[in-house]
Amino acid sequence: MGTPVIKMPKFVISDEILKQVEALAEQTTPKEALWISGYFAGWAKSKLTTSNSTHQDSYFESVSNSNDFEKLEIRILYGTETGNSYDLAEKLTEILKEEGYVVSCVDINDFKIQNLKKEKCVLIITSTHGDGDPPETAKTFFEELDGRKAPKLDHLQYVILGLGDSSYEHFCGAARYLDKRFNALGAKAILERVECDVDYEEEAEKWFEDVKLKLKELFSKEETMNQNIIHSVKQNEPVQVASNQIFDKRYPFEAEIIENIKITGNGSTKHISHIEFSLEESGLSYQPGDALGVVPVNASSNVEQILTALNLTGEEYINDSNKTLRNSLLYDYDITTLTPRFIETWHNLSKAKDLEEFLPSQGRALLFEYASKNHIIDMIQKYSVTSIDPLEFLNGLRKLQPRLYSISSCQDMALDEVHITVSKLEYELNHGMRYGVASSWLCSRLEPGQTVPVYIQSNHHFRLPEDSNVPVIMIGAGTGIAPYRAFLHQLESDNKKNSPTWLFFGERNFRTDFLYQTEWQQWLRTGYLDRISLAFSRDAKEKIYVQHRIIEQGKTVFEWLEEGAFIYVCGDATYMAKDVNQALLTIIENEGKMSADNASEYLKTLTQQKRYRKDVY
């Protein structure tokens, strides 16, 4: 194979020296070539630093202004709620850097929309939150993109990866909106938008490869090499291979349960457990605000119910593997949630005409109304199939996904432990009780000594302020108190009492549901917690929630905001978080003597300044 010809700016190297370099290249191995490039890079640096600065500046200015030395920079933007988009964006960044591209990875919340005018190529990874909404931290970007000041993007090429949950009506709604809006502003999609369901890993890996191939097709290898003429390579430096297993979502750590204690009192209408795991010898680390990913197991009673409805034994082997159908249903698949894919699969198998109106091709509204009132077992019992291939059934299911729980401990104090706070989900549906897959497993079927596959999911958007003097307002209901316990343990570990802290906490009953009561009282006494405002909705005739306590303390809350306070909200996204948001707008409008529009802008500014942080679900 001949030496590749690299097009160089004429002023950089003479034809005679270029011939010598090409001749040398013909005689060297790739490893030798890398060493030589490092040698010349070091030599050039020493020469340039001894030259006068004017010469050095003019040299690099001429290189950067050369038409033959065009710089291609790729911007990766991510919008994330739980950290999945962030993780994928970081991985894509490393992949493209290894390919030689100049890449930067930026949170959409930190990216000014007018800067799109300066970009050539943007790769976007975004999740969808709730009913087709963008992630909380990305809302400003989406709003500005929809506004009158959104720039024309005729020069821009882009590609979008969406993460979502197909059990929701507006699947990947945020990604779809971005694609539509970028297109309307004149940008050109270099690949079709890809939409991933909750089991997104394999599809995301394929997307990475598609992106790599497309970029190579669009931007020549020559241009990429021009960006990377100078490398710094250490002679004979061995490749470092980690000796220890790195545990993550794909390869979780089997953590032993140390404690599993119900912390709601007798007579409570809720079952909430405090669960402690050992991370000893895992190498896992976490910070307050992070989440623990838990890989659940389906209830054996639910699996047997499915097998009975299918008229299968469960001992059938799948695809000549050693795994039986029973074990596949226990450990690998979501056997509860009705998704569009399963409805379509079961319609094809059962030929039930009643299911035709719920097919994705007939529109999504009726489909999701039906799915919200039924589980998989309800459908297969009602529309039975006399004979079924186990693999056909499994192909209609999606993979069983990990659950994320806010960590309620601080590693500086818990050391090799991690704690979570779990509320057991139980409800009545179709004349029978139904239970949350992970929460019922954790709260009711696991005991100390048993192990659970876990990993750490970082949440960079829910950290304590770096400045320990900044006031902190923590708002949460139910298990939304979990990260605040971690916050206070961290402040106690760091012996930081100078940060004013205020907890707003809501639950049903004071006597049975005041989670971690003795710890909060202790922190009040020792000065790590300055104020606490409680709302127990079922202790009085008129229900009181956290948003009511916030409004009652409106004057002081606004004073704290004016002093630079950070606000944290953790818990239910559907009701609590929206009600708290409205309460804050009311306070800002009343206490700040502002119009509704200005109050909204005030709160938006807090979000942009990362002083209004949410971890809602």
C-alpha positions in Angstrom: 0.0 0.0 0.0 1.4 3.4 -0.9 1.9 6.3 1.4 -1.3 8.5 1.6 -0.9 11.9 0.1 -1.7 14.7 2.6 -2.5 18.0 1.1 -0.4 20.6 2.9 -0.5 24.4 2.9 2.3 25.5 0.6 4.1 27.7 3.2 4.4 24.8 5.7 6.9 22.6 3.9 9.0 22.7 0.7 8.6 20.2 -2.1 12.1 18.9 -1.4 11.5 18.2 2.3 8.1 16.8 1.5 9.8 14.2 -0.8 12.2 13.3 2.0 9.2 12.9 4.5 7.4 10.7 2.0 10.5 8.5 1.4 10.9 8.1 5.2 7.2 7.2 5.5 7.7 4.4 3.0 10.4 2.8 5.3 8.5 3.1 8.7 6.0 1.0 10.5 2.8 2.7 11.8 4.2 2.6 15.4 7.5 4.1 14.2 5.6 6.8 12.4 3.7 7.7 15.5 6.9 8.0 17.5 8.5 10.2 14.8 5.5 12.5 14.8 5.8 12.9 18.6 9.5 13.6 18.2 9.0 16.4 15.7 6.0 17.8 17.7 8.3 18.2 20.7 11.1 19.6 18.6 8.7 22.2 17.0 7.4 23.2 20.3 10.8 23.9 21.7 11.8 26.0 18.7 8.6 28.0 18.7 8.7 28.8 22.4 12.2 30.1 22.0 11.1 32.3 19.1 9.5 35.7 19.6 5.7 35.6 20.3 4.9 37.7 17.3 6.4 35.1 14.9 4.7 32.2 16.8 1.3 34.0 16.7 1.6 34.9 13.0 2.6 31.3 12.2 -0.5 29.8 13.8 -2.7 32.6 12.5 -1.6 31.8 8.9 -2.3 28.1 9.5 -5.7 28.7 10.8 -6.6 31.1 8.0 -5.4 28.8 5.2 -8.1 27.5 3.0 -6.2 24.2 2.8 -6.3 23.8 6.5 -10.0 24.0 7.1 -11.0 23.0 10.6 -14.0 20.8 11.1 -15.5 20.9 14.6 -18.4 18.7 15.6 -20.7 19.7 18.4 -22.6 17.1 20.3 -25.6 18.5 22.3 -27.5 16.4 24.8 -30.7 16.9 26.7 -31.0 14.6 29.7 -33.3 13.8 32.6 -31.8 10.7 34.1 -28.4 10.8 32.6 -28.8 8.3 29.7 -28.5 10.9 27.0 -25.4 12.3 28.8 -23.8 8.9 28.9 -24.4 8.3 25.2 -23.1 11.7 24.3 -19.9 11.2 26.2 -19.4 7.8 24.5 -20.0 9.3 21.1 -17.6 12.0 21.9 -14.8 9.5 22.7 -15.6 7.5 19.6 -15.3 10.5 17.2 -12.2 11.8 19.0 -10.6 8.4 18.3 -11.5 8.9 14.6 -9.6 12.2 14.6 -12.4 14.7 14.8 -12.4 17.8 16.9 -15.4 17.2 19.1 -17.1 19.1 22.0 -19.9 17.7 24.1 -22.3 20.3 25.6 -25.4 20.2 27.7 -28.2 21.8 25.8 -28.9 23.9 28.9 -25.4 25.5 28.5 -25.7 26.1 24.8 -26.8 29.5 23.5 -29.2 29.1 20.6 -27.6 31.9 18.6 -24.4 29.9 18.6 -26.0 27.5 16.1 -25.1 30.1 13.5 -21.4 29.3 14.1 -21.8 25.5 13.8 -21.3 23.3 10.8 -22.3 19.9 12.2 -24.4 19.2 15.3 -25.2 15.8 16.7 -28.1 15.8 19.1 -29.1 13.2 21.7 -32.2 14.0 23.7 -34.6 12.1 25.9 -38.3 12.9 26.2 -39.9 13.6 29.6 -43.5 13.1 30.6 -46.1 13.5 27.8 -43.7 14.4 24.9 -41.9 17.2 26.8 -38.2 18.0 26.6 -36.0 17.3 29.7 -36.4 19.9 32.4 -32.9 21.3 31.8 -33.5 21.6 28.1 -36.8 23.6 28.2 -35.2 27.0 27.6 -33.4 25.8 24.5 -36.6 24.3 23.1 -38.6 27.5 23.9 -36.0 29.7 22.2 -35.8 27.4 19.2 -39.5 28.0 18.8 -39.3 31.7 19.2 -39.0 34.6 16.8 -35.2 35.0 17.4 -34.4 31.5 16.3 -31.6 31.8 13.7 -31.7 30.6 10.1 -29.8 27.3 9.9 -29.3 26.8 6.1 -25.6 26.2 6.7 -26.1 23.5 9.4 -26.0 19.8 9.0 -27.4 17.7 11.9 -28.5 14.3 13.1 -30.8 13.4 16.0 -31.1 10.4 18.3 -34.2 10.3 20.5 -34.6 8.3 23.7 -38.2 7.6 24.9 -40.7 5.1 26.2 -43.1 3.6 23.6 -45.7 3.0 26.4 -46.3 6.8 26.3 -48.5 8.4 23.7 -46.0 11.0 22.5 -43.0 8.7 22.1 -39.7 10.6 21.5 -41.7 13.8 21.3 -38.7 16.0 22.1 -36.6 14.5 19.3 -39.4 14.7 16.8 -39.9 18.4 17.7 -36.2 19.2 17.3 -36.1 17.4 13.9 -39.1 19.3 12.6 -37.9 22.7 13.9 -34.3 22.3 12.6 -35.7 21.3 9.2 -38.1 24.4 9.2 -35.1 26.7 10.0 -33.3 25.3 6.9 -30.9 22.8 8.5 -30.2 19.6 6.6 -30.4 16.2 8.3 -27.5 14.0 7.2 -29.3 10.9 8.6 -32.9 10.1 9.4 -33.9 10.6 13.0 -33.5 7.5 15.1 -36.0 6.8 18.0 -35.0 4.4 20.7 -37.3 2.7 23.2 -36.2 2.0 26.8 -34.0 -0.8 25.7 -31.9 1.6 23.6 -28.4 0.3 23.9 -28.1 -1.9 20.8 -29.9 0.7 18.6 -27.7 3.5 19.9 -24.5 1.5 19.1 -25.8 1.0 15.6 -26.5 4.7 15.4 -22.9 5.5 16.5 -21.6 3.4 13.6 -24.0 5.0 11.1 -22.8 8.5 12.3 -19.2 7.5 11.9 -19.7 6.2 8.4 -21.8 9.3 7.3 -19.2 11.7 8.7 -16.4 9.9 6.8 -18.5 10.1 3.7 -19.2 13.9 4.1 -15.9 15.0 5.4 -12.8 13.6 3.8 -10.2 11.7 5.7 -7.7 14.2 4.3 -9.5 17.1 6.1 -9.6 15.1 9.4 -5.9 14.3 9.2 -5.1 18.0 8.6 -6.6 18.8 11.9 -4.3 16.3 13.6 -0.9 16.8 12.0 0.8 17.1 15.4 0.5 14.2 17.9 2.1 13.7 21.2 3.2 10.1 21.5 5.4 8.6 24.3 8.0 6.1 23.0 7.2 2.5 23.8 4.2 3.5 26.0 2.2 0.3 26.7 -1.5 0.2 26.3 -3.0 0.2 29.8 -5.6 -2.4 30.5 -7.8 -2.1 33.6 -7.2 -5.1 35.9 -10.5 -4.7 37.7 -14.0 -5.1 36.3 -15.8 -1.8 35.7 -19.4 -2.1 36.8 -22.1 -0.1 34.9 -25.5 -0.5 33.4 -24.4 -3.3 31.1 -22.3 -5.1 33.7 -24.0 -4.3 37.1 -22.4 -5.2 40.4 -24.1 -7.9 42.6 -24.5 -5.9 45.8 -25.4 -7.6 49.0 -28.3 -6.2 51.0 -27.2 -5.2 54.5 -30.5 -3.8 55.8 -34.1 -3.7 54.4 -36.3 -1.9 56.9 -39.8 -0.6 56.5 -39.7 3.0 57.8 -43.4 3.9 57.6 -45.2 3.2 60.8 -48.0 0.8 61.7 -51.3 2.0 60.2 -49.6 3.8 57.4 -51.3 3.6 54.0 -47.9 3.3 52.4 -45.1 0.8 52.5 -41.8 2.6 52.3 -38.5 0.8 52.9 -35.0 2.0 53.6 -32.6 -0.4 51.9 -28.8 -0.5 52.4 -26.4 -2.3 50.0 -22.7 -3.1 50.3 -20.5 -1.9 47.5 -17.4 -3.4 49.0 -14.8 -4.4 46.3 -17.0 -2.9 43.6 -14.9 0.2 43.0 -18.2 2.1 42.5 -18.4 5.7 43.8 -21.2 8.2 43.9 -22.1 11.8 45.0 -25.3 13.2 46.6 -27.8 13.7 43.9 -26.9 10.5 42.0 -29.2 7.5 41.5 -28.7 3.8 42.0 -29.7 1.7 39.0 -31.4 -1.6 40.1 -31.9 -4.5 37.7 -35.2 -6.1 38.9 -36.7 -9.6 38.7 -40.3 -10.3 37.8 -42.5 -11.9 40.3 -42.6 -15.7 39.8 -46.4 -15.6 40.4 -46.8 -13.2 37.4 -44.6 -15.5 35.2 -46.7 -18.5 36.1 -49.8 -16.6 35.3 -48.4 -15.7 31.8 -47.3 -19.3 31.2 -50.8 -20.6 32.1 -52.5 -18.2 29.8 -50.1 -19.3 27.0 -50.6 -23.0 27.7 -46.8 -23.4 28.0 -44.8 -25.2 30.7 -42.0 -22.7 30.9 -39.4 -25.4 30.4 -39.2 -24.7 26.7 -35.6 -23.7 25.6 -35.1 -20.5 23.6 -33.2 -20.8 20.4 -31.1 -23.8 21.3 -29.8 -21.9 24.3 -29.5 -23.1 27.9 -32.1 -20.6 29.0 -35.7 -21.7 29.5 -38.8 -19.6 28.7 -39.5 -19.4 32.4 -36.1 -17.9 33.2 -36.3 -15.5 30.2 -39.6 -14.2 31.5 -38.3 -13.9 35.1 -35.1 -12.0 34.3 -35.0 -10.6 30.7 -38.4 -9.3 29.6 -41.0 -6.7 30.7 -44.1 -8.9 31.1 -46.3 -6.1 32.4 -46.4 -3.1 30.1 -48.6 -3.1 27.0 -46.6 -1.5 24.2 -47.6 -0.7 20.6 -45.3 -3.5 19.5 -46.9 -6.1 21.8 -50.4 -5.1 20.8 -49.5 -5.5 17.1 -47.8 -8.8 17.8 -50.8 -10.2 19.7 -53.2 -9.0 17.1 -51.3 -10.9 14.5 -51.2 -14.0 16.6 -54.8 -14.0 17.9 -56.5 -12.5 14.8 -58.8 -10.7 17.3 -60.8 -8.1 15.4 -61.4 -6.2 18.7 -57.7 -5.3 18.7 -57.7 -3.6 15.3 -58.8 -0.2 16.6 -55.8 -0.2 19.0 -53.2 -0.9 16.3 -50.5 1.9 15.9 -51.7 2.3 12.3 -55.1 3.4 13.6 -53.7 6.3 15.7 -52.2 6.4 19.1 -54.9 7.9 21.3 -57.1 4.9 21.6 -54.1 2.6 21.9 -52.7 4.4 24.9 -56.0 4.8 26.6 -56.4 1.0 26.3 -52.8 0.3 27.4 -53.3 2.5 30.5 -56.1 0.3 31.7 -54.7 -3.1 30.9 -51.5 -5.2 31.3 -50.1 -7.9 29.0 -51.8 -10.6 31.1 -55.2 -8.9 30.6 -54.8 -9.0 26.8 -53.6 -12.6 26.5 -56.3 -13.9 28.8 -59.0 -12.1 27.0 -57.8 -12.8 23.4 -56.3 -16.3 23.9 -54.2 -18.2 21.4 -54.4 -22.0 21.4 -50.8 -22.7 20.2 -47.9 -20.3 20.2 -44.2 -20.5 19.6 -42.4 -19.1 22.7 -40.0 -17.1 20.6 -42.9 -15.4 18.8 -44.2 -14.3 22.2 -40.8 -13.0 23.4 -40.3 -11.1 20.2 -43.3 -8.9 21.0 -41.9 -8.0 24.5 -39.4 -5.4 25.3 -36.4 -6.0 27.6 -36.9 -5.6 31.3 -35.3 -2.3 32.2 -33.4 -1.1 35.4 -35.1 1.2 37.8 -33.4 4.3 39.1 -33.7 5.3 42.8 -32.3 8.5 44.2 -29.5 7.7 46.5 -30.2 8.7 50.2 -26.7 8.3 51.5 -23.4 10.2 51.3 -20.4 8.0 50.5 -18.1 10.0 52.8 -20.1 8.8 55.7 -21.6 5.5 54.3 -18.2 4.4 52.9 -18.7 1.1 51.2 -22.5 1.3 51.4 -25.2 2.9 49.3 -28.8 3.6 50.6 -32.1 4.0 48.8 -35.6 4.8 49.8 -38.3 2.8 48.0 -42.1 3.1 48.1 -43.9 -0.1 47.2 -46.3 0.5 44.3 -49.6 -1.3 44.7 -53.0 -0.6 43.1 -56.2 -2.2 41.9 -56.7 -2.9 38.2 -59.3 -5.0 36.5 -60.7 -6.4 39.8 -57.3 -7.5 41.1 -54.2 -6.1 42.9 -51.2 -5.1 40.9 -47.7 -4.4 42.2 -44.7 -2.5 40.9 -42.1 -4.9 39.4 -39.0 -3.5 41.2 -40.6 -1.8 44.3 -42.5 -4.9 45.3 -39.4 -7.1 44.7 -37.2 -4.8 46.8 -39.7 -4.1 49.6 -41.4 -7.4 50.0 -39.3 -10.3 48.6 -35.7 -9.5 49.4 -33.9 -9.9 52.7 -30.4 -9.1 54.1 -27.8 -11.4 52.6 -29.4 -11.6 49.2 -27.8 -9.8 46.3 -29.1 -7.3 43.7 -27.5 -6.2 40.4 -26.8 -2.5 40.8 -24.9 0.4 39.1 -24.4 4.1 39.7 -26.2 6.6 37.4 -24.6 10.0 37.8 -26.9 13.1 37.9 -24.8 16.2 37.3 -27.9 18.4 37.3 -28.7 17.6 41.0 -25.6 18.5 42.9 -25.1 20.7 46.0 -23.8 24.2 45.1 -20.0 24.4 45.0 -20.1 27.5 47.1 -20.9 26.3 50.7 -22.3 29.8 51.6 -25.2 29.6 49.2 -28.7 29.1 50.7 -30.3 25.8 49.8 -34.1 25.2 49.6 -35.1 21.5 49.3 -38.6 20.6 48.3 -39.9 17.0 48.2 -42.8 14.7 48.9 -42.7 11.0 49.8 -39.5 9.3 48.7 -38.5 12.6 47.1 -36.8 13.3 50.5 -34.1 10.7 49.6 -31.5 13.0 48.0 -31.9 15.6 50.7 -30.9 13.0 53.3 -27.7 12.5 51.2 -27.2 16.3 51.0 -27.4 16.7 54.8 -25.1 13.8 55.4 -22.6 15.5 53.1 -22.9 18.8 54.9 -22.4 17.0 58.2 -19.4 15.1 56.8 -17.8 18.3 55.6 -18.8 20.1 58.8 -20.5 22.9 56.8 -23.0 24.8 58.9 -22.5 28.1 57.1 -24.9 27.1 54.3 -28.5 28.1 55.2 -30.7 25.0 54.5 -34.5 24.7 54.4 -36.5 21.6 53.9 -40.1 21.5 52.6 -41.4 17.9 53.0 -44.9 16.5 52.4 -46.5 13.1 53.1 -49.9 11.8 54.3 -49.7 11.5 58.1 -47.2 12.9 60.6 -47.4 9.9 63.0 -46.6 7.2 60.4 -45.0 8.9 57.4 -42.5 11.4 58.6 -39.5 9.7 56.9 -36.2 9.9 58.7 -37.8 12.0 61.4 -35.1 11.6 64.0 -32.3 12.5 61.6 -34.0 15.7 60.5 -34.6 16.7 64.2 -31.0 16.0 65.0 -29.8 18.2 62.1 -32.0 21.0 63.3 -30.4 20.7 66.7 -26.9 20.6 65.4 -27.4 23.5 62.9 -26.9 21.6 59.6 -30.6 22.2 58.9 -31.9 25.8 59.5 -35.6 25.5 58.8 -38.2 22.7 58.1 -41.7 23.2 56.8 -44.0 20.1 56.9 -47.2 19.3 55.1 -49.2 16.2 56.0 -52.1 16.0 53.7 -54.4 13.7 55.7 -54.0 15.1 59.2 -56.5 17.8 58.7 -59.9 18.2 57.1 -58.4 20.4 54.4 -55.5 18.8 52.6 -52.3 20.6 52.8 -49.4 20.0 50.4 -45.9 21.3 50.1 -46.9 24.0 47.6 -49.2 25.5 50.2 -46.4 25.7 52.8 -44.2 27.4 50.1 -46.8 30.1 49.5 -47.3 30.5 53.3 -43.6 31.3 53.6 -43.6 33.3 50.4 -41.9 36.4 51.7 -39.0 34.5 53.2 -38.6 32.2 50.3 -38.4 35.2 47.9 -35.8 36.8 50.2 -33.7 33.6 50.0 -34.0 33.6 46.2 -32.8 37.2 46.1 -29.8 36.2 48.2 -28.9 33.6 45.6 -30.6 30.4 47.0 -30.6 27.2 45.0 -34.0 25.4 44.8 -34.2 21.7 44.5 -37.4 19.8 43.7 -37.6 16.0 43.9 -40.6 13.7 43.5 -43.7 13.3 41.4 -43.5 15.1 38.1 -47.2 14.9 37.2 -48.7 16.9 40.1 -46.2 17.9 42.8 -43.5 19.4 40.6 -46.0 21.4 38.5 -47.8 22.6 41.6 -44.5 23.7 43.2 -43.5 25.5 40.0 -46.8 27.4 40.1 -46.4 28.2 43.8 -42.9 29.7 43.1 -44.3 31.8 40.2 -47.0 33.1 42.5 -44.4 34.1 45.2 -42.1 35.7 42.7 -45.1 37.7 41.2 -46.5 38.8 44.5 -43.3 39.4 46.5 -41.3 40.7 43.6 -44.1 43.0 42.4 -43.8 41.5 38.9 -46.1 40.8 36.1 -46.8 37.1 35.3 -44.5 37.3 32.3 -41.6 38.8 34.3 -42.1 36.2 37.1 -41.9 33.4 34.5 -38.7 35.0 33.1 -37.3 35.2 36.6 -37.8 31.5 37.1 -36.4 30.7 33.7 -33.3 32.7 34.6 -32.9 30.6 37.8 -33.0 27.5 35.6 -30.4 28.9 33.2 -28.2 29.8 36.2 -28.6 26.2 37.4 -30.2 27.5 40.6 -33.5 25.7 40.0 -32.9 22.0 39.8 -35.3 19.2 39.5 -35.2 15.4 39.8 -38.7 14.4 39.0 -40.3 11.2 37.8 
